[in-house]
Every structure is written in C-alpha cells, then in structure tokens.
C-alpha cells in the first residue's frame, strides 16, 4: 500500500507539477511586486511576532526531537533480530537476553500471549506495542478495533500541535499580525491529523506477511512517528515564515484602507493645526509684550547685520559669481528637482486613485 501511494504521489507530481510550478512562480512574483509598490515600508520584526516565532521554534524543535529513536517505543523484532514466524518462547527468551539486567517487564507478560498469531504480529508492526498491550477489546479477527483504539494516540500529538499553532497566532501573543493566519493554521493542524488518520486507516496491515528477513519488514508505526514529527516541524517553519514575511511587510502586505489613510491624514493635519495655533499664540504674546517685542526687533536687526557681513565675505561672493557664470550646472540641478517633484506628484496621484 505504501509503494502504491508513493507511485501515485510521483505520478501526481509529474502530472500537476509542470502546471502548478509556473503558477506558484507568478504568484510569488505578484506578491513581491505588491510588497515593493505598497505604500507600507519594510520594518523590523515586531515584538509580539518575536514571541510567536519563539513558540513555533520550540514546537518545531520538540517535533524533531520526538523523531529520535531514543523516544520511540521498543520494537521487539528489531531488538532481537527475529522473524515474524519465530515462536513466542524463542522471541521472548531473546528479548530477555537482549535487555540484560532489566529483563522482561509486566507489559511484556501482557503482550506475550497476544503475539501468538501471525496476524497479531502484523498488527503489532502497524499499530505499535502500546495498542496491542493495553487494548481490552481488540481482536485479530476485527483489525478495525485496533484502529479505533489507536485513534486517540494518533490525534493527541496533532491536537497539541494545533494548540501551539493557535497560541502562536492568537491575538494575545501576536496581536493583529497573527490573527489573519488563524484560519490557515487551523486548517493545517487539522489537515495533518486527518491525513495521518487516513494513512493509518487505509494501510494494508498484512503487507509484511510475505517478508522473510527482518530487514524486509515495513515498520509502519515507527515510520509514521518520524513522518509526523517532520511534517509538524515543516508546518511550524511554514507558519513562522508567513508571520515573518507579513509582519515585516516583505510579502502578503495589506495596504491600509481608504478610511485608515483618511484617518492618518486627518491626524497629521490636526497635529499641524495644533502647532500653527501654538505658534500664533506665541507670536501674539511676543507682539503684545513690550520687552519681548524689543528683543525680537533687536534680534532681526542683528540678523540683518550678520547676513550682510556674510554676503560681503570673499568666499560667498565667489560662490555667487560661479553660480552666475555657469560653473555650477544650474540646468542640471533644475532637471533633478523637476524629476523629484514629478515623482512625488505621481505617487500622490496613485494614492488618490487607490482612495477613489
């Protein structure tokens, strides 16, 4: 079943890939153009997003650590290098010798009679030792019962992972930056759980029946643990990348709405009005007060004298003469000023069109 799934996946990739890859490239370029042309400057990673990235890093690290063999349940057939047809007595004698001082445990005593048949051993490689040891109602005649018992242990890591994704994109942690991605991360978390449940439920659990040597066995349960951890870590990296790109305005930029731009413009005008009002009040006070008025008049008289002395200096006179004689390219300066002014007016016209 696994080989069939892989071959089908390869066929889909070779069929859909040539059609999908150009669309992805065009979409990426479109997002880059939007990020460049949007009137929103690139910024540093905001503080709330840094917390979200830390949560996602920890989640990805834990997911990868869970794939290590040290944390995987023991496979007695791999430990003892035994075939599926090996008798129970020989199998558990080898297991006792392989463990040394620790020997057999109470769980081994419970598992031993349940591995009497070949079907039970095939189900052991599919669902792992915990299901066969602890399931009180599972029988080899009804393999679906093992799947039903294994469902909570399959979905629990995904629930924890979805919780981590939801926490990283919550308003309390990431603010408005992660709120826009909450639906997406929920779909990703639940989608991973559904995919694993589908793969486990549709797996042909008798795939190892014809295997002769232990190295030919498909250790489905242990492989799924590794795939699960890797996919969770990749999902965390994907969400972290989306948060980083969107929060720094490098991609997925949402330009401010017309109402927000109007509110910003009104706020700027209100600040300017307040400053002008303050200057008017100060000017009125200066004019009305005789002492301040005399001080102001004295300042401007002094300013006129200083500027007159400056204009009489040799360096200033030569600079004015050079400008008038053409040594300074006045036409070039005027052309640069014209281009700069046209750039400002075109940007303002673009903003007015967006508001309209």
NUVOVO-108868 format. One record per residue (C-alpha): residue number from 1; x, y, z; residue in three letters. Coordinates in Angstrom, 2 decimals. Layout:
> NUM	X	Y	Z	ALA .
...
This chain:
> 1	0.00	0.00	0.00	UNK .
> 2	2.88	2.37	0.80	UNK .
> 3	4.61	1.71	-2.52	UNK .
> 4	1.33	2.27	-4.33	UNK .
> 5	0.84	5.54	-2.51	UNK .
> 6	4.36	6.70	-3.34	UNK .
> 7	3.98	5.79	-7.00	UNK .
> 8	0.65	7.59	-7.14	UNK .
> 9	2.24	10.63	-5.50	UNK .
> 10	5.07	10.64	-8.04	UNK .
> 11	2.58	10.40	-10.88	UNK .
> 12	0.61	13.32	-9.48	UNK .
> 13	3.75	15.40	-9.07	UNK .
> 14	4.90	14.76	-12.63	UNK .
> 15	1.40	15.50	-13.93	UNK .
> 16	0.47	18.53	-11.86	UNK .
> 17	3.98	19.90	-11.30	UNK .
> 18	4.52	21.48	-14.74	UNK .
> 19	1.16	23.22	-14.40	UNK .
> 20	1.47	24.21	-10.77	UNK .
> 21	5.07	25.42	-10.59	UNK .
> 22	4.66	28.31	-13.10	UNK .
> 23	1.55	29.46	-11.26	UNK .
> 24	3.45	29.42	-7.96	UNK .
> 25	6.29	31.42	-9.52	UNK .
> 26	3.85	34.00	-10.90	UNK .
> 27	2.07	34.20	-7.56	UNK .
> 28	5.39	34.75	-5.78	UNK .
> 29	6.38	37.50	-8.19	UNK .
> 30	2.98	39.14	-7.78	UNK .
> 31	3.37	39.15	-4.01	UNK .
> 32	6.87	40.64	-4.32	UNK .
> 33	5.59	43.39	-6.62	UNK .
> 34	2.76	44.17	-4.20	UNK .
> 35	5.22	44.35	-1.32	UNK .
> 36	7.50	46.72	-3.26	UNK .
> 37	4.77	49.01	-4.63	UNK .
> 38	2.63	49.08	-1.50	UNK .
> 39	2.86	52.36	0.46	UNK .
> 40	3.97	50.40	3.54	UNK .
> 41	7.69	50.40	4.40	UNK .
> 42	9.59	47.28	5.43	UNK .
> 43	10.01	47.13	9.18	UNK .
> 44	11.75	45.04	11.80	UNK .
> 45	10.07	42.03	13.36	UNK .
> 46	7.53	43.40	15.87	UNK .
> 47	7.81	42.37	19.48	UNK .
> 48	4.60	40.29	19.55	UNK .
> 49	5.69	38.36	16.46	UNK .
> 50	9.02	37.57	18.12	UNK .
> 51	7.10	35.75	20.86	UNK .
> 52	5.14	33.81	18.25	UNK .
> 53	8.33	32.83	16.44	UNK .
> 54	9.79	31.59	19.72	UNK .
> 55	6.73	29.40	20.33	UNK .
> 56	6.93	27.98	16.81	UNK .
> 57	10.66	27.32	17.19	UNK .
> 58	10.08	25.39	20.41	UNK .
> 59	7.22	23.43	18.79	UNK .
> 60	9.36	22.55	15.76	UNK .
> 61	12.28	21.53	17.98	UNK .
> 62	10.07	19.25	20.08	UNK .
> 63	8.57	17.72	16.94	UNK .
> 64	12.01	16.92	15.58	UNK .
> 65	13.25	15.58	18.92	UNK .
> 66	10.26	13.22	19.04	UNK .
> 67	11.51	11.52	15.87	UNK .
> 68	14.72	10.36	17.56	UNK .
> 69	14.94	6.58	18.15	UNK .
> 70	15.56	7.21	21.85	UNK .
> 71	11.94	8.33	22.32	UNK .
> 72	10.39	5.63	20.12	UNK .
> 73	8.77	2.54	21.68	UNK .
> 74	10.86	-0.58	21.54	UNK .
> 75	10.32	-2.94	18.62	UNK .
> 76	10.97	-6.43	19.96	UNK .
> 77	11.50	-7.89	16.49	UNK .
> 78	14.19	-5.31	15.71	UNK .
> 79	15.77	-5.68	19.16	UNK .
> 80	16.02	-9.45	18.87	UNK .
> 81	16.54	-9.57	15.05	UNK .
> 82	13.75	-12.15	14.91	UNK .
> 83	11.42	-13.12	12.11	UNK .
> 84	7.66	-12.87	12.42	UNK .
> 85	7.47	-16.66	12.35	UNK .
> 86	9.68	-17.04	15.42	UNK .
> 87	7.89	-18.77	18.29	UNK .
> 88	6.89	-16.82	21.38	UNK .
> 89	9.24	-18.74	23.66	UNK .
> 90	12.27	-18.11	21.48	UNK .
> 91	11.26	-14.47	20.84	UNK .
> 92	10.90	-13.51	24.50	UNK .
> 93	13.95	-15.52	25.54	UNK .
> 94	15.99	-13.48	23.08	UNK .
> 95	14.33	-10.31	24.36	UNK .
> 96	15.25	-11.20	27.95	UNK .
> 97	18.87	-11.78	26.96	UNK .
> 98	18.99	-8.57	24.89	UNK .
> 99	17.81	-6.46	27.81	UNK .
> 100	20.29	-7.92	30.23	UNK .
> 101	19.73	-6.99	33.86	UNK .
> 102	16.37	-5.26	33.34	UNK .
> 103	14.83	-8.41	31.84	UNK .
> 104	11.16	-8.73	30.97	UNK .
> 105	8.56	-6.33	32.31	UNK .
> 106	4.92	-6.67	33.27	UNK .
> 107	3.95	-5.18	29.90	UNK .
> 108	5.90	-7.97	28.19	UNK .
> 109	3.96	-10.54	30.16	UNK .
> 110	0.70	-8.99	28.93	UNK .
> 111	1.95	-8.73	25.37	UNK .
> 112	3.34	-12.26	25.13	UNK .
> 113	0.06	-14.20	24.77	UNK .
> 114	-1.31	-11.56	22.37	UNK .
> 115	1.51	-12.23	19.88	UNK .
> 116	0.63	-15.88	19.44	UNK .
> 117	-0.68	-15.48	15.86	UNK .
> 118	0.90	-14.05	12.72	UNK .
> 119	-1.97	-11.57	12.29	UNK .
> 120	-1.33	-10.18	15.76	UNK .
> 121	2.33	-9.67	14.91	UNK .
> 122	1.42	-7.91	11.67	UNK .
> 123	-0.88	-5.63	13.63	UNK .
> 124	1.96	-5.05	16.10	UNK .
> 125	4.11	-3.61	13.30	UNK .
> 126	1.17	-1.47	12.14	UNK .
> 127	-0.14	0.00	15.40	UNK .
> 128	2.79	-0.39	17.78	UNK .
> 129	3.26	-2.20	21.10	UNK .
> 130	1.05	0.07	23.24	UNK .
> 131	-2.13	-0.70	21.31	UNK .
> 132	-1.63	-4.47	21.39	UNK .
> 133	-0.65	-4.42	25.06	UNK .
> 134	-3.37	-2.20	26.50	UNK .
> 135	-6.40	-2.61	24.22	UNK .
> 136	-9.02	-4.65	26.16	UNK .
> 137	-11.45	-5.24	23.28	UNK .
> 138	-9.18	-5.61	20.24	UNK .
> 139	-9.00	-8.94	18.39	UNK .
> 140	-7.13	-10.05	15.29	UNK .
> 141	-10.44	-11.08	13.73	UNK .
> 142	-11.54	-7.41	13.79	UNK .
> 143	-8.50	-5.32	12.81	UNK .
> 144	-10.64	-2.17	12.80	UNK .
> 145	-10.83	-2.36	16.59	UNK .
> 146	-7.09	-1.69	16.78	UNK .
> 147	-7.51	1.41	14.61	UNK .
> 148	-10.34	2.68	16.81	UNK .
> 149	-8.25	2.20	19.94	UNK .
> 150	-5.23	3.88	18.31	UNK .
> 151	-7.16	6.99	17.21	UNK .
> 152	-6.68	8.96	20.47	UNK .
> 153	-2.93	8.34	20.47	UNK .
> 154	-2.76	9.35	16.79	UNK .
> 155	-4.74	12.57	17.17	UNK .
> 156	-3.31	13.73	20.53	UNK .
> 157	0.04	14.98	19.09	UNK .
> 158	-1.86	16.81	16.37	UNK .
> 159	-4.15	18.44	18.91	UNK .
> 160	-1.14	19.65	20.88	UNK .
> 161	0.46	20.87	17.67	UNK .
> 162	-2.71	22.70	16.63	UNK .
> 163	-2.86	24.27	20.08	UNK .
> 164	0.73	25.51	19.67	UNK .
> 165	-0.10	26.97	16.24	UNK .
> 166	-3.22	28.62	17.64	UNK .
> 167	-1.27	30.04	20.58	UNK .
> 168	1.40	31.45	18.27	UNK .
> 169	-1.21	33.20	16.11	UNK .
> 170	-3.51	34.31	18.91	UNK .
> 171	-4.28	37.99	19.41	UNK .
> 172	-2.90	37.84	22.95	UNK .
> 173	0.54	36.76	21.69	UNK .
> 174	0.97	38.06	18.16	UNK .
> 175	-1.65	40.80	18.06	UNK .
> 176	-3.16	41.64	14.69	UNK .
> 177	-0.19	40.10	12.83	UNK .
> 178	-1.16	36.51	13.60	UNK .
> 179	-4.92	36.95	13.58	UNK .
> 180	-5.07	36.89	9.78	UNK .
> 181	-3.41	33.45	9.73	UNK .
> 182	-5.55	31.70	12.37	UNK .
> 183	-7.89	30.07	9.86	UNK .
> 184	-4.96	28.85	7.80	UNK .
> 185	-3.07	27.32	10.75	UNK .
> 186	-6.24	25.64	11.99	UNK .
> 187	-6.72	24.03	8.60	UNK .
> 188	-3.06	22.94	8.57	UNK .
> 189	-3.22	21.41	12.05	UNK .
> 190	-6.49	19.55	11.46	UNK .
> 191	-5.40	18.60	7.94	UNK .
> 192	-2.26	16.86	9.23	UNK .
> 193	-4.36	14.87	11.70	UNK .
> 194	-6.84	13.85	9.00	UNK .
> 195	-4.06	12.80	6.64	UNK .
> 196	-2.39	10.60	9.25	UNK .
> 197	-5.68	9.02	10.26	UNK .
> 198	-6.40	8.29	6.61	UNK .
> 199	-2.96	6.76	6.02	UNK .
> 200	-3.19	4.57	9.11	UNK .
> 201	-6.78	3.53	8.41	UNK .
> 202	-6.14	2.70	4.75	UNK .
> 203	-2.81	0.94	5.29	UNK .
> 204	-2.69	-2.71	4.29	UNK .
> 205	-1.67	-4.20	7.60	UNK .
> 206	-0.79	-7.57	6.01	UNK .
> 207	1.95	-6.01	3.90	UNK .
> 208	4.66	-7.80	5.95	UNK .
> 209	3.11	-11.25	5.64	UNK .
> 210	5.44	-12.27	2.79	UNK .
> 211	8.59	-10.73	4.28	UNK .
> 212	11.23	-13.34	5.04	UNK .
> 213	14.02	-11.38	6.74	UNK .
> 214	13.69	-8.69	9.44	UNK .
> 215	15.34	-6.06	7.22	UNK .
> 216	12.45	-6.50	4.75	UNK .
> 217	9.81	-5.53	7.28	UNK .
> 218	7.90	-2.30	6.83	UNK .
> 219	7.88	-0.78	10.32	UNK .
> 220	4.80	1.30	9.60	UNK .
> 221	4.14	2.51	13.15	UNK .
> 222	7.71	3.71	13.67	UNK .
> 223	7.89	5.29	10.22	UNK .
> 224	4.67	7.22	10.82	UNK .
> 225	6.10	8.63	14.06	UNK .
> 226	9.07	10.02	12.11	UNK .
> 227	6.91	11.39	9.29	UNK .
> 228	4.56	13.00	11.80	UNK .
> 229	7.37	14.84	13.58	UNK .
> 230	8.94	16.03	10.33	UNK .
> 231	5.63	17.27	8.91	UNK .
> 232	4.81	19.11	12.15	UNK .
> 233	8.20	20.80	12.13	UNK .
> 234	7.74	21.79	8.48	UNK .
> 235	4.30	23.21	9.30	UNK .
> 236	5.82	25.28	12.12	UNK .
> 237	8.52	26.58	9.78	UNK .
> 238	5.86	27.46	7.19	UNK .
> 239	3.74	29.40	9.68	UNK .
> 240	6.81	31.13	11.11	UNK .
> 241	7.82	32.18	7.59	UNK .
> 242	4.37	33.55	6.86	UNK .
> 243	4.37	35.52	10.11	UNK .
> 244	7.84	36.91	9.45	UNK .
> 245	7.08	37.92	5.86	UNK .
> 246	3.73	39.52	6.65	UNK .
> 247	4.78	41.29	9.86	UNK .
> 248	7.87	42.85	8.24	UNK .
> 249	5.85	43.89	5.14	UNK .
> 250	8.06	41.87	2.81	UNK .
> 251	5.15	39.87	1.41	UNK .
> 252	1.39	39.49	1.90	UNK .
> 253	1.14	43.22	2.52	UNK .
> 254	-2.38	44.51	3.12	UNK .
> 255	-2.40	48.21	2.16	UNK .
> 256	-4.27	50.48	4.58	UNK .
> 257	-7.87	51.08	3.64	UNK .
> 258	-9.19	54.44	2.43	UNK .
> 259	-10.69	55.10	5.84	UNK .
> 260	-7.37	54.36	7.57	UNK .
> 261	-5.45	56.61	5.17	UNK .
> 262	-8.02	59.36	5.67	UNK .
> 263	-7.72	58.99	9.44	UNK .
> 264	-3.91	59.20	9.21	UNK .
> 265	-4.11	62.32	7.02	UNK .
> 266	-6.57	63.96	9.38	UNK .
> 267	-4.31	63.17	12.32	UNK .
> 268	-1.33	64.77	10.56	UNK .
> 269	-3.38	67.85	9.67	UNK .
> 270	-4.66	68.11	13.22	UNK .
> 271	-1.10	67.99	14.58	UNK .
> 272	-0.01	70.66	12.10	UNK .
> 273	-3.00	72.81	13.03	UNK .
> 274	-2.14	72.48	16.71	UNK .
> 275	1.46	73.53	16.07	UNK .
> 276	0.37	76.51	13.97	UNK .
> 277	-2.08	77.51	16.67	UNK .
> 278	0.68	77.35	19.28	UNK .
> 279	2.96	79.47	17.06	UNK .
> 280	0.17	82.02	16.63	UNK .
> 281	-0.36	82.25	20.37	UNK .
> 282	3.36	82.70	20.93	UNK .
> 283	3.55	85.36	18.22	UNK .
> 284	0.62	87.19	19.74	UNK .
> 285	2.27	87.16	23.16	UNK .
> 286	5.52	88.47	21.70	UNK .
> 287	3.78	91.33	19.86	UNK .
> 288	1.73	92.37	22.89	UNK .
> 289	4.62	92.34	25.36	UNK .
> 290	6.85	95.40	25.01	UNK .
> 291	10.01	93.73	26.32	UNK .
> 292	9.65	90.69	24.08	UNK .
> 293	8.85	92.89	21.12	UNK .
> 294	12.05	94.91	21.64	UNK .
> 295	14.08	91.71	21.97	UNK .
> 296	12.60	90.40	18.70	UNK .
> 297	13.34	93.62	16.87	UNK .
> 298	16.89	93.62	18.18	UNK .
> 299	17.34	90.04	17.03	UNK .
> 300	16.21	90.79	13.49	UNK .
> 301	18.42	93.90	13.30	UNK .
> 302	21.36	91.79	14.42	UNK .
> 303	20.39	89.09	11.92	UNK .
> 304	20.42	91.63	9.08	UNK .
> 305	23.87	92.83	10.07	UNK .
> 306	25.26	89.30	10.30	UNK .
> 307	23.83	88.27	6.93	UNK .
> 308	25.19	91.47	5.36	UNK .
> 309	28.66	90.69	6.68	UNK .
> 310	28.37	87.13	5.41	UNK .
> 311	27.40	88.26	1.93	UNK .
> 312	30.43	90.58	1.86	UNK .
> 313	32.88	87.74	2.50	UNK .
> 314	35.13	86.72	-0.36	UNK .
> 315	34.11	83.07	-0.44	UNK .
> 316	30.42	83.96	-0.65	UNK .
> 317	31.00	86.49	-3.41	UNK .
> 318	32.99	83.94	-5.42	UNK .
> 319	30.30	81.34	-4.94	UNK .
> 320	27.63	83.69	-6.24	UNK .
> 321	29.84	84.67	-9.18	UNK .
> 322	30.46	80.99	-10.03	UNK .
> 323	26.75	80.28	-9.98	UNK .
> 324	26.01	83.21	-12.25	UNK .
> 325	28.87	82.37	-14.62	UNK .
> 326	27.66	78.79	-15.16	UNK .
> 327	30.35	76.85	-13.29	UNK .
> 328	27.55	75.34	-11.24	UNK .
> 329	25.26	73.43	-13.59	UNK .
> 330	22.03	75.17	-12.71	UNK .
> 331	20.16	73.44	-15.53	UNK .
> 332	21.16	70.02	-14.18	UNK .
> 333	20.05	70.96	-10.68	UNK .
> 334	16.72	72.20	-12.05	UNK .
> 335	16.24	68.96	-14.04	UNK .
> 336	16.90	66.82	-10.94	UNK .
> 337	14.46	68.94	-8.96	UNK .
> 338	11.83	68.54	-11.69	UNK .
> 339	12.23	64.73	-11.74	UNK .
> 340	11.99	64.60	-7.95	UNK .
> 341	8.84	66.76	-7.96	UNK .
> 342	7.24	64.63	-10.69	UNK .
> 343	7.97	61.51	-8.66	UNK .
> 344	6.22	62.99	-5.62	UNK .
> 345	3.18	64.11	-7.64	UNK .
> 346	2.86	60.73	-9.39	UNK .
> 347	2.97	58.94	-6.03	UNK .
> 348	0.26	61.24	-4.68	UNK .
> 349	-1.88	60.65	-7.78	UNK .
> 350	-1.51	56.89	-7.26	UNK .
> 351	-2.68	57.24	-3.66	UNK .
> 352	-5.67	59.34	-4.78	UNK .
> 353	-6.59	56.68	-7.33	UNK .
> 354	-6.44	53.99	-4.64	UNK .
> 355	-8.65	56.09	-2.38	UNK .
> 356	-11.09	56.63	-5.25	UNK .
